[in-house]
Structures are given as structure tokens and as C-alpha cells.
Amino acid sequence: MRLFDGQRAWVVQRISALLLLVLIVCGVFAQPFASQLDFSAWRAFAGGVLGGPLIALL
């Protein structure tokens, strides 16, 4: 029996939680400085190479 059998999964979970926290904090602080998006700008982003998969992942 290994003593630290689930430790690797625990560490991965904690690191991913910290990365998500950093991403959310950066998004909250960047929001006031971002330009306003209208529907045509959002549609161009969502139909792009990066936007579609990013929206699907979220």
C-alpha cells in the first residue's frame, strides 16, 4: 500500500484551481479597461479560429 497514492491528483487539482483563480482575477481587473463589444465584434470573435474553440471549452 502506497502512502501518497492520491497525492498527485490532489496537487494537480490545487494547481488548476489556482490557475483558474488567477484567470478570473485578471479578467475582473481587465474588464474596466476593455473596449465595449457590440454584436458584430462578438460574432467575428466567435467565428474565428480562436474564439469558437474557446467558447466551446467554457
Phi and psi restraints in degrees (range 20) as a CNS / XPLOR table:
assign (resid 1 and name C) (resid 2 and name N)
       (resid 2 and name CA) (resid 2 and name C) 1.0 -87.5 20.0 2
assign (resid 2 and name N) (resid 2 and name CA)
       (resid 2 and name C) (resid 3 and name N) 1.0 136.9 20.0 2
assign (resid 2 and name C) (resid 3 and name N)
       (resid 3 and name CA) (resid 3 and name C) 1.0 -73.2 20.0 2
assign (resid 3 and name N) (resid 3 and name CA)
       (resid 3 and name C) (resid 4 and name N) 1.0 -39.0 20.0 2
assign (resid 3 and name C) (resid 4 and name N)
       (resid 4 and name CA) (resid 4 and name C) 1.0 -108.2 20.0 2
assign (resid 4 and name N) (resid 4 and name CA)
       (resid 4 and name C) (resid 5 and name N) 1.0 49.7 20.0 2
assign (resid 4 and name C) (resid 5 and name N)
       (resid 5 and name CA) (resid 5 and name C) 1.0 -66.6 20.0 2
assign (resid 5 and name N) (resid 5 and name CA)
       (resid 5 and name C) (resid 6 and name N) 1.0 -43.2 20.0 2
assign (resid 5 and name C) (resid 6 and name N)
       (resid 6 and name CA) (resid 6 and name C) 1.0 -98.4 20.0 2
assign (resid 6 and name N) (resid 6 and name CA)
       (resid 6 and name C) (resid 7 and name N) 1.0 11.4 20.0 2
assign (resid 6 and name C) (resid 7 and name N)
       (resid 7 and name CA) (resid 7 and name C) 1.0 -69.2 20.0 2
assign (resid 7 and name N) (resid 7 and name CA)
       (resid 7 and name C) (resid 8 and name N) 1.0 -35.7 20.0 2
assign (resid 7 and name C) (resid 8 and name N)
       (resid 8 and name CA) (resid 8 and name C) 1.0 -63.8 20.0 2
assign (resid 8 and name N) (resid 8 and name CA)
       (resid 8 and name C) (resid 9 and name N) 1.0 -44.4 20.0 2
assign (resid 8 and name C) (resid 9 and name N)
       (resid 9 and name CA) (resid 9 and name C) 1.0 -64.5 20.0 2
assign (resid 9 and name N) (resid 9 and name CA)
       (resid 9 and name C) (resid 10 and name N) 1.0 -37.5 20.0 2
assign (resid 9 and name C) (resid 10 and name N)
       (resid 10 and name CA) (resid 10 and name C) 1.0 -63.8 20.0 2
assign (resid 10 and name N) (resid 10 and name CA)
       (resid 10 and name C) (resid 11 and name N) 1.0 -43.9 20.0 2
assign (resid 10 and name C) (resid 11 and name N)
       (resid 11 and name CA) (resid 11 and name C) 1.0 -64.5 20.0 2
assign (resid 11 and name N) (resid 11 and name CA)
       (resid 11 and name C) (resid 12 and name N) 1.0 -42.3 20.0 2
assign (resid 11 and name C) (resid 12 and name N)
       (resid 12 and name CA) (resid 12 and name C) 1.0 -62.2 20.0 2
assign (resid 12 and name N) (resid 12 and name CA)
       (resid 12 and name C) (resid 13 and name N) 1.0 -40.9 20.0 2
assign (resid 12 and name C) (resid 13 and name N)
       (resid 13 and name CA) (resid 13 and name C) 1.0 -64.3 20.0 2
assign (resid 13 and name N) (resid 13 and name CA)
       (resid 13 and name C) (resid 14 and name N) 1.0 -42.7 20.0 2
assign (resid 13 and name C) (resid 14 and name N)
       (resid 14 and name CA) (resid 14 and name C) 1.0 -67.9 20.0 2
assign (resid 14 and name N) (resid 14 and name CA)
       (resid 14 and name C) (resid 15 and name N) 1.0 -40.0 20.0 2
assign (resid 14 and name C) (resid 15 and name N)
       (resid 15 and name CA) (resid 15 and name C) 1.0 -65.8 20.0 2
assign (resid 15 and name N) (resid 15 and name CA)
       (resid 15 and name C) (resid 16 and name N) 1.0 -42.8 20.0 2
assign (resid 15 and name C) (resid 16 and name N)
       (resid 16 and name CA) (resid 16 and name C) 1.0 -66.4 20.0 2
assign (resid 16 and name N) (resid 16 and name CA)
       (resid 16 and name C) (resid 17 and name N) 1.0 -35.1 20.0 2
assign (resid 16 and name C) (resid 17 and name N)
       (resid 17 and name CA) (resid 17 and name C) 1.0 -65.7 20.0 2
assign (resid 17 and name N) (resid 17 and name CA)
       (resid 17 and name C) (resid 18 and name N) 1.0 -39.9 20.0 2
assign (resid 17 and name C) (resid 18 and name N)
       (resid 18 and name CA) (resid 18 and name C) 1.0 -66.2 20.0 2
assign (resid 18 and name N) (resid 18 and name CA)
       (resid 18 and name C) (resid 19 and name N) 1.0 -40.1 20.0 2
assign (resid 18 and name C) (resid 19 and name N)
       (resid 19 and name CA) (resid 19 and name C) 1.0 -64.5 20.0 2
assign (resid 19 and name N) (resid 19 and name CA)
       (resid 19 and name C) (resid 20 and name N) 1.0 -40.2 20.0 2
assign (resid 19 and name C) (resid 20 and name N)
       (resid 20 and name CA) (resid 20 and name C) 1.0 -64.8 20.0 2
assign (resid 20 and name N) (resid 20 and name CA)
       (resid 20 and name C) (resid 21 and name N) 1.0 -39.4 20.0 2
assign (resid 20 and name C) (resid 21 and name N)
       (resid 21 and name CA) (resid 21 and name C) 1.0 -62.2 20.0 2
assign (resid 21 and name N) (resid 21 and name CA)
       (resid 21 and name C) (resid 22 and name N) 1.0 -43.5 20.0 2
assign (resid 21 and name C) (resid 22 and name N)
       (resid 22 and name CA) (resid 22 and name C) 1.0 -63.4 20.0 2
assign (resid 22 and name N) (resid 22 and name CA)
       (resid 22 and name C) (resid 23 and name N) 1.0 -41.4 20.0 2
assign (resid 22 and name C) (resid 23 and name N)
       (resid 23 and name CA) (resid 23 and name C) 1.0 -63.3 20.0 2
assign (resid 23 and name N) (resid 23 and name CA)
       (resid 23 and name C) (resid 24 and name N) 1.0 -42.8 20.0 2
assign (resid 23 and name C) (resid 24 and name N)
       (resid 24 and name CA) (resid 24 and name C) 1.0 -66.0 20.0 2
assign (resid 24 and name N) (resid 24 and name CA)
       (resid 24 and name C) (resid 25 and name N) 1.0 -43.0 20.0 2
assign (resid 24 and name C) (resid 25 and name N)
       (resid 25 and name CA) (resid 25 and name C) 1.0 -64.2 20.0 2
assign (resid 25 and name N) (resid 25 and name CA)
       (resid 25 and name C) (resid 26 and name N) 1.0 -42.9 20.0 2
assign (resid 25 and name C) (resid 26 and name N)
       (resid 26 and name CA) (resid 26 and name C) 1.0 -63.2 20.0 2
assign (resid 26 and name N) (resid 26 and name CA)
       (resid 26 and name C) (resid 27 and name N) 1.0 -39.2 20.0 2
assign (resid 26 and name C) (resid 27 and name N)
       (resid 27 and name CA) (resid 27 and name C) 1.0 -65.5 20.0 2
assign (resid 27 and name N) (resid 27 and name CA)
       (resid 27 and name C) (resid 28 and name N) 1.0 -39.8 20.0 2
assign (resid 27 and name C) (resid 28 and name N)
       (resid 28 and name CA) (resid 28 and name C) 1.0 -66.5 20.0 2
assign (resid 28 and name N) (resid 28 and name CA)
       (resid 28 and name C) (resid 29 and name N) 1.0 -41.7 20.0 2
assign (resid 28 and name C) (resid 29 and name N)
       (resid 29 and name CA) (resid 29 and name C) 1.0 -74.5 20.0 2
assign (resid 29 and name N) (resid 29 and name CA)
       (resid 29 and name C) (resid 30 and name N) 1.0 -25.3 20.0 2
assign (resid 29 and name C) (resid 30 and name N)
       (resid 30 and name CA) (resid 30 and name C) 1.0 -84.7 20.0 2
assign (resid 30 and name N) (resid 30 and name CA)
       (resid 30 and name C) (resid 31 and name N) 1.0 -18.9 20.0 2
assign (resid 30 and name C) (resid 31 and name N)
       (resid 31 and name CA) (resid 31 and name C) 1.0 -58.7 20.0 2
assign (resid 31 and name N) (resid 31 and name CA)
       (resid 31 and name C) (resid 32 and name N) 1.0 -44.2 20.0 2
assign (resid 31 and name C) (resid 32 and name N)
       (resid 32 and name CA) (resid 32 and name C) 1.0 -65.5 20.0 2
assign (resid 32 and name N) (resid 32 and name CA)
       (resid 32 and name C) (resid 33 and name N) 1.0 -23.3 20.0 2
assign (resid 32 and name C) (resid 33 and name N)
       (resid 33 and name CA) (resid 33 and name C) 1.0 -95.1 20.0 2
assign (resid 33 and name N) (resid 33 and name CA)
       (resid 33 and name C) (resid 34 and name N) 1.0 -7.9 20.0 2
assign (resid 33 and name C) (resid 34 and name N)
       (resid 34 and name CA) (resid 34 and name C) 1.0 -79.2 20.0 2
assign (resid 34 and name N) (resid 34 and name CA)
       (resid 34 and name C) (resid 35 and name N) 1.0 149.7 20.0 2
assign (resid 34 and name C) (resid 35 and name N)
       (resid 35 and name CA) (resid 35 and name C) 1.0 -75.7 20.0 2
assign (resid 35 and name N) (resid 35 and name CA)
       (resid 35 and name C) (resid 36 and name N) 1.0 154.7 20.0 2
assign (resid 35 and name C) (resid 36 and name N)
       (resid 36 and name CA) (resid 36 and name C) 1.0 -71.0 20.0 2
assign (resid 36 and name N) (resid 36 and name CA)
       (resid 36 and name C) (resid 37 and name N) 1.0 138.1 20.0 2
assign (resid 36 and name C) (resid 37 and name N)
       (resid 37 and name CA) (resid 37 and name C) 1.0 -101.6 20.0 2
assign (resid 37 and name N) (resid 37 and name CA)
       (resid 37 and name C) (resid 38 and name N) 1.0 130.3 20.0 2
assign (resid 37 and name C) (resid 38 and name N)
       (resid 38 and name CA) (resid 38 and name C) 1.0 -98.0 20.0 2
assign (resid 38 and name N) (resid 38 and name CA)
       (resid 38 and name C) (resid 39 and name N) 1.0 179.8 20.0 2
assign (resid 38 and name C) (resid 39 and name N)
       (resid 39 and name CA) (resid 39 and name C) 1.0 -64.3 20.0 2
assign (resid 39 and name N) (resid 39 and name CA)
       (resid 39 and name C) (resid 40 and name N) 1.0 -39.7 20.0 2
assign (resid 39 and name C) (resid 40 and name N)
       (resid 40 and name CA) (resid 40 and name C) 1.0 -66.7 20.0 2
assign (resid 40 and name N) (resid 40 and name CA)
       (resid 40 and name C) (resid 41 and name N) 1.0 -36.8 20.0 2
assign (resid 40 and name C) (resid 41 and name N)
       (resid 41 and name CA) (resid 41 and name C) 1.0 -68.7 20.0 2
assign (resid 41 and name N) (resid 41 and name CA)
       (resid 41 and name C) (resid 42 and name N) 1.0 -40.4 20.0 2
assign (resid 41 and name C) (resid 42 and name N)
       (resid 42 and name CA) (resid 42 and name C) 1.0 -65.8 20.0 2
assign (resid 42 and name N) (resid 42 and name CA)
       (resid 42 and name C) (resid 43 and name N) 1.0 -40.7 20.0 2
assign (resid 42 and name C) (resid 43 and name N)
       (resid 43 and name CA) (resid 43 and name C) 1.0 -65.2 20.0 2
assign (resid 43 and name N) (resid 43 and name CA)
       (resid 43 and name C) (resid 44 and name N) 1.0 -38.2 20.0 2
assign (resid 43 and name C) (resid 44 and name N)
       (resid 44 and name CA) (resid 44 and name C) 1.0 -65.0 20.0 2
assign (resid 44 and name N) (resid 44 and name CA)
       (resid 44 and name C) (resid 45 and name N) 1.0 -39.4 20.0 2
assign (resid 44 and name C) (resid 45 and name N)
       (resid 45 and name CA) (resid 45 and name C) 1.0 -67.5 20.0 2
assign (resid 45 and name N) (resid 45 and name CA)
       (resid 45 and name C) (resid 46 and name N) 1.0 -44.9 20.0 2
assign (resid 45 and name C) (resid 46 and name N)
       (resid 46 and name CA) (resid 46 and name C) 1.0 -67.8 20.0 2
assign (resid 46 and name N) (resid 46 and name CA)
       (resid 46 and name C) (resid 47 and name N) 1.0 -28.5 20.0 2
assign (resid 46 and name C) (resid 47 and name N)
       (resid 47 and name CA) (resid 47 and name C) 1.0 -89.0 20.0 2
assign (resid 47 and name N) (resid 47 and name CA)
       (resid 47 and name C) (resid 48 and name N) 1.0 -1.7 20.0 2
assign (resid 47 and name C) (resid 48 and name N)
       (resid 48 and name CA) (resid 48 and name C) 1.0 -80.7 20.0 2
assign (resid 48 and name N) (resid 48 and name CA)
       (resid 48 and name C) (resid 49 and name N) 1.0 179.5 20.0 2
assign (resid 48 and name C) (resid 49 and name N)
       (resid 49 and name CA) (resid 49 and name C) 1.0 -68.1 20.0 2
assign (resid 49 and name N) (resid 49 and name CA)
       (resid 49 and name C) (resid 50 and name N) 1.0 -37.6 20.0 2
assign (resid 49 and name C) (resid 50 and name N)
       (resid 50 and name CA) (resid 50 and name C) 1.0 -90.3 20.0 2
assign (resid 50 and name N) (resid 50 and name CA)
       (resid 50 and name C) (resid 51 and name N) 1.0 -36.3 20.0 2
assign (resid 50 and name C) (resid 51 and name N)
       (resid 51 and name CA) (resid 51 and name C) 1.0 -66.2 20.0 2
assign (resid 51 and name N) (resid 51 and name CA)
       (resid 51 and name C) (resid 52 and name N) 1.0 -45.4 20.0 2
assign (resid 51 and name C) (resid 52 and name N)
       (resid 52 and name CA) (resid 52 and name C) 1.0 -59.8 20.0 2
assign (resid 52 and name N) (resid 52 and name CA)
       (resid 52 and name C) (resid 53 and name N) 1.0 -54.0 20.0 2
assign (resid 52 and name C) (resid 53 and name N)
       (resid 53 and name CA) (resid 53 and name C) 1.0 -63.6 20.0 2
assign (resid 53 and name N) (resid 53 and name CA)
       (resid 53 and name C) (resid 54 and name N) 1.0 -33.5 20.0 2
assign (resid 53 and name C) (resid 54 and name N)
       (resid 54 and name CA) (resid 54 and name C) 1.0 -64.8 20.0 2
assign (resid 54 and name N) (resid 54 and name CA)
       (resid 54 and name C) (resid 55 and name N) 1.0 -43.4 20.0 2
assign (resid 54 and name C) (resid 55 and name N)
       (resid 55 and name CA) (resid 55 and name C) 1.0 -66.4 20.0 2
assign (resid 55 and name N) (resid 55 and name CA)
       (resid 55 and name C) (resid 56 and name N) 1.0 -38.1 20.0 2
assign (resid 55 and name C) (resid 56 and name N)
       (resid 56 and name CA) (resid 56 and name C) 1.0 -65.9 20.0 2
assign (resid 56 and name N) (resid 56 and name CA)
       (resid 56 and name C) (resid 57 and name N) 1.0 -33.7 20.0 2
assign (resid 56 and name C) (resid 57 and name N)
       (resid 57 and name CA) (resid 57 and name C) 1.0 -71.7 20.0 2
assign (resid 57 and name N) (resid 57 and name CA)
       (resid 57 and name C) (resid 58 and name N) 1.0 -32.2 20.0 2
